[in-house]
Amino acid sequence: MCGIVGYVGPDNALPILLEGLRRLEYRGYDSAGVAVIDGALSVVKRAGKLSELQALLEEGAPPAGRTGMGHTRWATHGPPTDRNAHPHVDCQGRIAVIHNGIIENFGPLKDRLIKAGHTFSSDTDTEVVAHLVEEAYDGDLAEGVRSAVHELAGAYALVVVAVDQPELIVGVKVSSPLIVGLGRGENLLASDIPAVLQRTKRFVPLAENQVAEVRPDSVRITDVDGNELPVEPIEVDWDLAAAEKSGHEDFMIKEINEQPEAIANTLRGRFDATGRLVLDDLRIAEAELEDVDKVFVVGCGTAFHAGLVAKYAIEHWTRLPVEIDIASEFRYRDPVLDSKTLTLGISQSGETIDTLEAIRHARHQQSRVIAISNTVGSSIARESDGVLYMRAGPEICVAATKTFATQMVALHLLALYLAQIRGTMYPAEIAGYVDLLRALPGQVARALQLDTQVRDIAERYQAASDFLFIGRHTGYPAALEGALKLKEISYIHAEGYPAGELKHGAIALVEPGVPVVAVATECHVYPKVLSNIREVQARGAEVIAIATEGDGEISGLADHVVFVPKTHELLSPVVVTVPLQLLAYRIAKLRGCDVDQPRNLAKSVTVE
């Protein structure tokens, strides 16, 4: 999830671009760069955080033109290096492009362009756009961009400038966000409002497949075929402090609401033209994965819960036995690994020290290792045999929300990929589950609409001192995650249990008024979950049930029922955890807790 900002007007563009990038750095911090038209096309870029680019600019004479664009990168294609930083230019250095998203068909496009004589200088998918525009450009930049877009597949936002049209910036939105800021004698483009809020409060959010031609004194919007469309501005009344969170009160609720987009990004580009799963970053030959006879999954905290969900899917779809370990315990128990075992290391940051040491131990024992990470070029990604990136975008809040959802989805993709190459499922079966995965963004979006109902429940139980969360099958890891979220940010004691274990000790904690959150969605053990609900209710518990839409039985058993969209039981934690996240968030807010930076916690644990 990269950050984009562009400016055209009477003022020096560079300071405006750098301020915009500072407000977008949460979207990506692998590298940053600017392109400014100051008679020529001046491009300056540097790997690392924005401060690295600023230091480089201060070393020399910074470009002083009045048209320019800037980019802060969250790497997807190619490591975070100077050469892969944006902007990217064409062969002649007269056209520059910045990009947020993924060009899914960049491989065949790049091959064709190379055969046509174009020279590439980066590993990115973005650079093909510069060369496509170069081929089509005949003095009309907007038309050249539209021509290039017709050849692209994927989800992206683009901003393009050309040195011989110095008062024009062209922007394109295809799935990834892009807005136009309307100023007085100046106009701007950005991937998010905070980037340009210091210049204007009037914006035009581009709709799908729209192209914006932005000049100092005009904005023209067309579709990708060149048909002109009306310009329909909106006005915001945010202050800059709030705008850094895109109008949300804090990063946690912002990131909870970003889950549909994050899941869609995780799924995007994972399939070839025939519908087969293609996980190119794994870097492990299919023959090696065919020989695997056991899988180990290691992770910490939320990542461990995602691994539990994966265990159910991998065993069911591949018939491989799976062991799931808390990463900090893995190497100390002396697990039995060899060249036929596969170890999956799950870490949002890719720097979690316990998970890193666990995969090092696995590799030392000759196990193949695949990382599931959100950070390109992280230690765990580099030290594994292959990696599956979640593509959730930067997550600022310490408590994981959208990264938990995308970890689960990435692991489901990996499980189906293993089933595909091992032949344990028919292609039609895999295609059916892929369709279910593709439905998840919409289902999660619907689950987010439960916030008002969840807020009412939170008000009822904000003063509770203890919570129990129970579930069976994949409802158990969902219960664990719900309890973790509540204790992390509200400081209420909360425990997650397999519902069937209540009678083995935990039910002693149940007394009148104790809230019990029961994951009771449709699954093959649903009748047993109902029995467990009856057990705690008989002892005075107040039951909050998370159930499937259309369930007519649960309402008579629970004090409160939150109905979520129906999906397959192996995928249901992706949907179920949304109201659990919202419950933790709303209770924490009512208790006056800092949800973004809860006490004693850090985003990435890099010491044992």
C-alpha positions in Angstrom: 0.0 0.0 0.0 2.1 2.9 -1.3 1.7 6.6 -0.9 1.2 9.0 -3.8 1.1 12.8 -4.0 1.3 15.1 -7.0 1.2 18.9 -7.3 0.8 21.4 -10.2 0.5 25.1 -9.5 2.4 28.4 -8.9 4.5 27.3 -5.9 7.7 25.3 -5.6 6.5 21.7 -5.7 9.2 20.0 -3.6 8.2 21.2 -0.1 4.6 20.4 -0.8 5.5 16.9 -2.0 7.7 16.2 1.0 5.0 17.3 3.4 2.5 15.1 1.6 4.8 12.1 1.8 5.3 12.6 5.5 1.6 12.3 6.0 1.5 9.2 3.8 4.5 7.4 5.3 2.2 5.0 7.2 1.3 3.6 3.8 4.9 2.5 3.0 8.4 3.2 4.3 10.6 0.9 2.2 11.8 3.8 0.0 10.7 7.3 -1.2 11.2 9.4 -4.3 10.2 12.5 -6.1 10.1 13.7 -9.8 10.0 17.4 -10.5 9.8 19.2 -13.8 12.2 22.1 -13.7 13.1 22.5 -17.4 14.1 18.8 -17.3 12.7 15.9 -15.5 14.6 15.6 -12.2 14.1 12.3 -10.3 15.6 11.8 -6.8 14.9 8.6 -4.9 16.3 6.6 -2.0 15.7 3.3 -0.2 14.7 3.6 3.4 12.4 6.0 5.2 11.4 9.4 4.0 14.2 10.9 6.1 16.8 9.2 3.8 15.3 11.0 0.8 15.3 14.3 2.6 18.9 13.9 3.6 19.8 13.1 0.0 18.0 16.2 -1.3 19.8 18.4 1.2 23.2 17.2 0.0 22.7 18.9 -3.4 20.6 21.5 -5.2 17.0 20.3 -4.9 14.8 20.6 -8.0 12.7 23.8 -7.9 10.0 23.2 -10.5 6.3 23.9 -10.0 5.0 20.5 -11.2 6.0 17.3 -9.5 5.0 14.1 -7.8 6.2 12.0 -4.9 6.0 8.4 -3.7 6.6 6.4 -0.6 6.9 2.7 -1.3 5.6 -0.5 0.4 7.5 -3.0 -1.7 5.7 -5.8 -3.5 7.8 -6.5 -6.7 11.5 -6.3 -6.1 13.4 -5.6 -2.9 13.4 -2.1 -1.3 16.5 -0.7 -3.0 17.3 2.6 -4.7 16.8 1.2 -8.1 13.3 -0.1 -7.2 12.2 3.1 -5.6 9.7 5.2 -7.5 9.4 7.2 -9.7 10.3 5.1 -12.7 11.1 6.6 -16.1 10.9 5.6 -19.8 14.0 4.9 -22.0 14.4 8.6 -22.9 13.9 10.0 -19.4 11.0 12.2 -20.4 8.1 10.3 -18.8 7.9 9.4 -15.1 5.4 7.1 -13.3 4.5 6.4 -9.7 2.2 3.6 -8.7 0.2 2.0 -5.9 -1.0 -1.6 -6.4 0.0 -4.5 -8.5 0.2 -4.9 -12.3 -0.6 -8.6 -12.5 0.4 -9.1 -16.2 3.7 -7.2 -15.9 5.7 -10.3 -16.8 4.4 -10.8 -20.4 4.3 -7.0 -20.9 7.9 -6.7 -19.9 9.0 -9.5 -22.1 7.2 -7.9 -25.1 8.7 -4.4 -24.4 12.2 -5.8 -24.0 11.9 -7.5 -27.4 10.8 -4.2 -28.8 14.0 -2.6 -27.7 13.1 -1.1 -24.3 15.6 -1.1 -21.5 14.5 -1.8 -17.9 16.4 -0.5 -14.8 14.4 -2.0 -12.0 12.7 -5.2 -10.7 9.3 -3.6 -10.3 6.0 -4.2 -12.0 5.6 -0.4 -12.2 8.3 0.3 -14.8 6.3 -1.4 -17.6 3.8 1.5 -17.4 6.5 4.1 -18.2 7.5 2.1 -21.3 3.9 1.5 -22.4 3.1 5.2 -22.1 6.4 5.9 -24.0 5.2 3.7 -26.9 1.8 5.3 -27.1 2.9 9.0 -26.5 2.5 11.4 -29.4 2.3 14.7 -27.5 -1.0 13.9 -25.7 0.0 12.5 -22.3 -3.5 11.7 -21.2 -4.2 9.7 -24.3 -0.9 7.9 -24.0 -1.8 6.9 -20.4 -5.3 5.7 -21.4 -3.7 3.6 -24.2 -1.3 2.0 -21.6 -4.2 1.3 -19.2 -6.0 -0.8 -21.8 -3.0 -3.2 -21.7 -2.8 -3.5 -17.9 -4.4 -6.1 -15.6 -4.5 -5.7 -11.9 -5.5 -3.2 -9.2 -3.6 0.1 -9.2 -3.4 3.8 -9.0 -1.0 5.7 -11.3 0.3 9.2 -11.6 2.3 10.2 -14.7 4.1 13.3 -15.9 6.0 14.2 -19.1 8.7 16.8 -19.4 7.2 18.4 -22.5 3.8 18.9 -20.9 5.1 20.7 -17.7 1.7 21.8 -16.5 -0.1 18.5 -16.6 -0.3 15.5 -14.2 -2.4 12.5 -15.2 -3.8 10.1 -12.6 -5.6 6.8 -13.0 -7.7 4.8 -10.5 -8.3 1.1 -11.0 -9.2 -0.3 -7.6 -6.5 1.5 -5.6 -7.6 4.8 -4.1 -6.7 8.2 -5.7 -8.2 11.6 -5.0 -7.9 15.0 -6.7 -7.4 18.1 -4.4 -9.0 21.2 -5.8 -7.0 24.4 -4.9 -7.0 28.0 -6.1 -4.7 28.2 -9.1 -3.3 24.9 -8.1 -4.5 21.3 -8.0 -3.2 18.1 -6.5 -3.4 14.3 -6.6 -2.9 11.9 -3.7 -3.7 8.4 -2.5 -5.3 9.8 0.7 -6.7 13.1 1.8 -4.1 13.8 4.6 -1.4 14.2 2.0 -2.8 17.4 0.6 -5.1 18.7 3.3 -2.7 21.5 4.1 -3.5 22.9 0.6 -7.3 22.4 0.3 -10.4 20.9 1.8 -12.2 20.3 -1.5 -11.6 16.9 -3.2 -12.8 14.7 -6.0 -12.5 11.0 -5.1 -11.9 9.2 -8.4 -14.3 6.4 -9.1 -13.3 3.1 -10.7 -11.6 3.3 -14.1 -11.4 7.1 -14.1 -8.6 9.2 -15.5 -7.8 12.7 -14.2 -6.1 15.3 -16.2 -4.8 17.8 -13.6 -3.6 21.3 -14.5 -3.1 24.4 -12.3 -6.4 25.9 -13.4 -8.5 22.9 -14.4 -9.3 19.3 -13.7 -10.8 17.1 -16.5 -12.0 13.6 -15.7 -12.7 10.9 -18.3 -13.2 7.2 -18.4 -10.4 5.0 -19.8 -11.9 5.5 -23.3 -11.6 9.2 -23.1 -15.3 10.1 -22.5 -15.5 13.2 -20.3 -17.2 12.8 -17.0 -18.6 15.4 -14.5 -16.3 16.7 -11.7 -18.2 16.2 -8.4 -16.2 17.7 -5.5 -16.7 17.0 -1.8 -15.6 19.1 1.1 -14.2 17.8 4.4 -13.9 19.5 7.7 -11.1 17.5 9.3 -8.1 19.0 11.0 -4.7 17.7 10.1 -4.3 15.6 13.3 -7.4 13.7 12.6 -6.7 13.4 8.9 -3.6 11.4 9.5 -6.0 8.7 10.5 -8.1 9.4 7.4 -10.9 10.8 9.6 -11.0 7.9 12.0 -10.6 8.5 15.7 -7.5 6.2 15.9 -5.5 3.8 13.8 -7.2 0.7 15.3 -10.7 1.5 14.0 -9.2 2.6 10.7 -7.4 -0.7 10.3 -10.4 -2.7 11.3 -12.3 -1.0 8.5 -9.5 -1.6 6.0 -9.9 -5.4 6.2 -12.0 -5.8 3.1 -9.4 -4.0 1.0 -6.5 -5.8 2.7 -8.1 -9.3 2.1 -8.7 -8.4 -1.6 -5.0 -7.4 -1.9 -3.9 -10.7 -0.4 -5.9 -12.6 -3.0 -5.0 -10.4 -5.9 -2.6 -11.9 -8.5 -2.5 -15.4 -7.1 -4.0 -17.1 -10.0 -3.0 -17.8 -13.6 -5.2 -17.5 -16.7 -6.5 -21.1 -16.1 -7.5 -20.4 -12.5 -4.6 -22.4 -11.0 -3.0 -21.0 -7.9 0.4 -19.5 -8.6 2.5 -18.5 -5.6 5.7 -17.3 -7.3 7.5 -16.0 -4.2 7.6 -19.5 -2.6 10.8 -20.3 -4.5 10.4 -24.0 -3.7 10.0 -26.6 -6.4 6.7 -28.3 -6.6 8.5 -31.7 -6.5 9.9 -30.8 -3.0 6.5 -29.9 -1.7 5.1 -33.1 -3.1 7.6 -35.0 -0.8 6.5 -33.3 2.4 5.1 -35.7 4.9 4.5 -33.3 7.9 3.9 -29.6 8.5 5.0 -27.5 11.5 3.5 -24.0 12.0 5.1 -21.5 14.3 4.0 -18.0 15.4 3.5 -15.7 18.4 0.3 -14.1 19.7 -2.1 -13.4 16.9 0.1 -15.1 14.4 -0.1 -18.3 16.5 -3.9 -18.1 16.3 -3.8 -17.7 12.5 -1.6 -20.8 12.5 -4.3 -22.7 14.5 -6.8 -21.8 11.8 -4.3 -23.0 9.1 -3.9 -26.3 10.9 -7.6 -27.2 10.3 -7.4 -26.2 6.6 -4.1 -27.9 5.8 -5.0 -31.2 7.4 -8.5 -31.2 5.8 -7.4 -30.3 2.3 -4.0 -32.0 2.1 -4.2 -34.9 4.6 -0.8 -33.9 6.0 -0.4 -34.0 9.7 0.2 -30.5 11.2 1.8 -29.5 14.5 1.3 -25.9 15.7 3.8 -24.4 18.1 4.2 -21.1 20.0 7.4 -20.0 18.4 9.2 -19.2 21.7 8.8 -22.8 22.8 9.5 -24.5 19.4 13.2 -25.1 19.5 13.4 -25.8 23.2 11.2 -28.9 22.9 13.5 -30.5 20.4 10.9 -31.1 17.6 11.6 -33.9 15.2 12.2 -32.3 11.8 14.0 -33.5 8.6 14.1 -32.8 4.9 10.6 -34.0 4.4 9.0 -31.5 6.9 7.7 -28.1 6.0 7.8 -25.3 8.6 5.6 -22.3 8.2 6.8 -19.2 10.1 4.1 -16.5 10.6 5.1 -12.9 11.5 3.5 -9.6 10.4 6.7 -7.7 10.8 9.0 -10.5 9.7 11.3 -9.5 12.6 9.7 -11.3 15.5 12.8 -12.8 17.2 11.2 -16.0 18.5 9.7 -16.8 15.1 13.0 -16.0 13.5 14.9 -18.3 15.8 12.3 -21.0 15.3 12.7 -21.0 11.5 16.5 -20.9 11.9 16.3 -24.1 14.0 14.0 -25.7 11.5 16.4 -25.0 8.6 19.3 -26.3 10.7 17.3 -29.5 10.9 17.0 -29.5 7.1 13.3 -28.6 7.1 12.0 -26.4 4.2 10.7 -23.1 5.5 8.0 -20.8 4.1 7.4 -17.4 5.7 4.1 -15.7 5.9 4.9 -12.0 6.4 3.6 -8.5 5.7 7.1 -6.9 5.2 9.1 -7.3 2.0 12.7 -7.9 2.7 12.3 -8.7 6.4 14.6 -11.0 8.2 12.2 -13.9 8.2 11.4 -13.5 4.5 15.1 -13.4 3.6 16.0 -16.4 5.7 13.2 -18.7 4.5 13.2 -20.8 1.4 10.1 -19.0 0.2 7.7 -16.3 1.3 4.0 -15.5 0.9 3.4 -11.8 1.4 0.1 -10.8 3.0 0.0 -7.3 1.3 -2.1 -5.9 4.2 -0.3 -2.5 4.0 1.3 -0.9 7.1 -0.5 -1.5 10.3 0.2 1.2 12.9 -1.9 0.0 15.8 -0.1 -2.4 18.1 -3.0 -4.7 18.3 -3.2 -6.8 15.0 -6.5 -6.6 13.1 -6.2 -6.5 9.4 -2.9 -8.5 9.5 -4.7 -11.3 11.4 -7.3 -11.5 8.6 -4.7 -11.5 5.9 -2.5 -14.1 7.6 -5.5 -16.4 7.7 -6.3 -15.8 4.0 -2.7 -16.2 2.9 -2.5 -19.5 4.8 -5.7 -20.7 3.2 -4.1 -19.9 -0.2 -1.0 -21.9 0.8 -3.1 -24.8 2.0 -5.0 -24.9 -1.3 -1.7 -24.6 -3.2 -0.4 -27.7 -1.4 -3.6 -29.6 -2.2 -3.3 -28.6 -5.8 0.3 -29.8 -6.3 -0.2 -32.9 -4.2 -3.4 -33.9 -6.0 -5.5 -34.3 -2.8 -8.3 -32.2 -4.2 -10.0 -32.0 -7.6 -9.4 -28.7 -9.5 -13.2 -28.0 -9.3 -13.0 -28.4 -5.5 -10.2 -25.9 -5.3 -12.0 -23.5 -7.6 -15.0 -23.7 -5.3 -12.9 -22.7 -2.2 -11.3 -20.0 -4.2 -14.7 -18.6 -5.0 -15.4 -18.6 -1.2 -12.2 -16.8 -0.5 -13.1 -14.2 -3.1 -16.4 -13.6 -1.3 -14.7 -12.8 2.0 -14.0 -9.0 1.4 -17.8 -8.5 0.9 -18.7 -10.6 3.9 -16.2 -8.8 6.1 -17.6 -5.4 4.8 -21.1 -6.6 5.9 -19.7 -7.7 9.3 -18.3 -4.2 9.9 -21.9 -2.9 9.7 -22.5 -4.7 13.1 -20.6 -1.9 14.9 -23.7 -0.2 16.3 -25.0 -3.4 17.8 -21.6 -4.3 19.2 -21.3 -0.8 20.8 -24.6 -1.4 22.7 -23.2 -4.7 24.0 -19.9 -3.0 25.0 -21.8 -0.5 27.0 -23.5 -3.3 28.9 -20.2 -5.1 29.8 -17.6 -2.4 30.0 -17.2 -2.7 33.7 -16.8 -6.5 33.7 -13.6 -7.8 35.4 -13.5 -11.1 33.6 -14.6 -12.5 30.2 -14.6 -16.1 28.9 -14.5 -16.8 25.1 -15.4 -20.3 23.9 -15.6 -22.1 20.6 -15.1 -25.4 18.9 -13.2 -26.4 15.7 -12.2 -23.1 14.0 -14.3 -21.3 16.5 -11.6 -22.1 19.1 -8.8 -20.0 17.6 -11.4 -17.2 16.9 -12.2 -17.3 20.6 -8.5 -17.1 21.5 -8.1 -14.1 19.3 -11.2 -12.4 20.7 -9.9 -12.8 24.2 -6.4 -11.6 23.2 -7.8 -8.4 21.6 -9.9 -7.6 24.7 -7.1 -8.1 27.2 -4.5 -6.3 25.0 -6.4 -3.0 24.7 -9.0 -2.9 27.5 -6.9 -4.6 30.3 -9.8 -6.8 31.2 -8.9 -10.4 32.2 -10.1 -12.5 29.3 -9.5 -16.2 28.4 -10.2 -18.3 25.4 -11.1 -21.9 25.7 -12.1 -24.9 23.6 -15.8 -25.1 24.6 -15.6 -28.8 25.4 -12.8 -28.1 28.0 -15.1 -26.0 30.2 -16.1 -29.0 32.3 -12.4 -29.7 32.9 -11.9 -26.7 35.1 -12.8 -23.4 33.6 -16.5 -23.6 34.3 -15.6 -23.1 38.0 -15.0 -19.4 37.1 -18.6 -19.0 35.8 -20.9 -17.2 38.2 -24.0 -15.0 37.8 -23.3 -12.1 35.5 -20.0 -13.3 34.0 -20.0 -12.5 30.3 -19.2 -15.5 28.0 -18.7 -14.9 24.3 -19.5 -18.0 22.4 -18.5 -18.5 18.8 -21.5 -20.4 17.6 -21.5 -20.1 13.8 -22.7 -22.9 11.5 -20.3 -25.9 11.5 -20.3 -29.7 11.9 -20.0 -29.3 15.8 -22.7 -26.7 16.1 -25.0 -28.8 18.3 -22.2 -29.4 20.8 -21.5 -25.6 21.0 -25.2 -25.1 21.9 -24.8 -27.7 24.7 -21.8 -25.7 26.0 -23.8 -22.5 25.9 -26.6 -24.2 28.0 -23.9 -25.3 30.5 -22.7 -21.8 31.2 -26.1 -20.3 31.1 -27.4 -22.7 33.7 -24.7 -21.3 36.0 -25.7 -17.6 35.5 -23.4 -16.5 32.7 -24.6 -13.8 30.3 -24.0 -15.2 26.8 -22.9 -13.1 23.8 -23.2 -15.4 20.8 -21.6 -14.9 17.4 -23.9 -16.8 15.1 -24.6 -17.3 11.4 -27.3 -15.2 9.7 -30.5 -17.2 9.4 -29.9 -19.2 12.6 -33.4 -19.4 14.3 -32.3 -21.6 17.2 -29.6 -19.5 18.9 -31.8 -16.5 20.0 -33.5 -18.6 22.6 -30.2 -19.5 24.3 -28.1 -16.4 24.3 -28.7 -13.0 26.0 -27.2 -11.2 22.9 -26.7 -12.6 19.4 -24.5 -11.0 16.7 -25.3 -12.5 13.3 -22.4 -12.6 10.8 -22.6 -13.6 7.1 -22.5 -17.3 6.3 -19.2 -18.8 5.0 -17.5 -22.2 5.1 -16.5 -23.3 8.6 -12.8 -23.4 7.6 -12.9 -19.7 6.5 -15.4 -18.5 9.2 -12.8 -17.0 11.6 -12.0 -14.3 9.0 -15.6 -13.1 9.4 -16.2 -14.0 13.0 -13.2 -12.0 14.4 -14.6 -8.7 13.0 -17.3 -8.3 15.7 -14.8 -9.6 18.3 -12.4 -6.9 17.3 -15.1 -4.3 17.5 -16.2 -5.5 20.9 -12.7 -5.2 22.3 -12.3 -1.8 20.6 -15.6 -0.4 21.9 -15.0 -1.6 25.5 -11.5 -0.2 25.5 -12.7 3.2 24.3 -15.5 3.3 26.9 -12.8 2.6 29.6 -10.6 5.4 28.3 -7.8 3.2 27.2 -5.2 4.0 24.5 -6.2 1.5 21.8 -3.3 2.3 19.4 -0.5 2.0 22.0 -1.6 -0.2 24.8 0.6 -0.3 27.8 3.6 -2.6 27.9 3.3 -3.7 24.3 5.2 -3.0 21.1 4.2 -3.6 17.5 7.2 -5.9 16.8 8.9 -8.1 19.4 12.5 -8.2 18.6 14.0 -9.5 21.8 13.4 -12.8 23.5 
